[in-house]
Amino acid sequence: MRRLIILGAAIAAVLTIEEAMMGWMLGHRPAACQAIGGKPAGGRCVTPLCYWQGDCGQWANPTQWADRIKPGDPISKVVFWLGNPLKRDGESFSWSCGKPHTDSFRAIIRDERLVAVEACKPD
């Protein structure tokens, strides 16, 4: 009986973690992902830990998230919301404004903190 309870608890834990991260079992992916502080993205949940894991990905329209960051935020928060930058040149990090190879915007990051975000401009 004890083994059955442990097995049931283990299955419940696996299903709970899967639902929170992927949402395939119950189909509530966006709500579950957002409940743990993440963003749903192409069948997976990107969490704030993505910066340290190196898998924040690149977003098709990172400007939609630009209102979530402000000067003083750590680089991990900037990369979580905007995705991995397309280009890095010293303190300057660049992202596309929408479709790749159109316009770009950049953020200035010093000492691992956001200093400023510049508006979209042609490359």
Residue pairs with C-beta under 8 A, 6 or more apart in sequence:
15 25
18 24
18 25
19 25
19 26
19 28
19 32
20 32
20 33
20 35
20 36
20 45
21 33
21 36
21 44
21 45
22 29
22 43
22 44
22 45
23 29
23 30
23 32
23 33
23 40
23 45
26 32
29 40
29 43
29 45
30 40
32 45
33 39
33 40
33 45
34 40
36 45
36 47
37 47
37 48
38 45
38 46
38 47
38 48
39 45
39 46
39 65
39 80
40 46
41 57
41 59
46 55
46 56
46 57
46 80
47 80
48 76
48 77
48 80
50 56
50 57
50 79
50 80
51 75
51 76
51 79
51 80
52 76
56 79
56 80
56 83
56 84
57 83
57 84
58 83
58 84
58 86
59 65
59 82
59 83
59 95
60 98
60 99
61 97
61 98
62 81
62 82
62 83
62 95
62 96
63 95
63 97
63 98
63 105
63 120
65 81
65 82
66 81
66 82
66 105
66 117
68 81
69 77
69 78
69 81
69 82
69 107
69 114
69 117
70 114
71 113
71 114
71 115
71 116
72 113
72 114
73 113
73 114
74 112
74 113
74 114
75 109
75 112
75 113
75 114
77 114
78 93
78 107
78 109
78 114
79 85
82 95
82 107
83 95
85 93
85 94
85 95
85 107
86 94
86 95
86 96
86 100
86 104
87 93
87 94
87 104
88 94
91 108
91 109
91 110
91 115
92 106
92 107
92 108
93 106
93 107
93 108
93 109
94 104
94 105
94 106
95 104
95 105
95 106
95 107
96 102
96 103
96 104
97 103
97 104
97 105
97 120
101 123
102 122
102 123
103 120
103 121
103 122
103 123
104 120
104 121
104 123
105 117
105 118
105 119
105 120
105 121
106 117
106 118
107 114
107 115
107 116
107 117
107 118
108 114
108 115
108 116
108 117
108 118
109 115
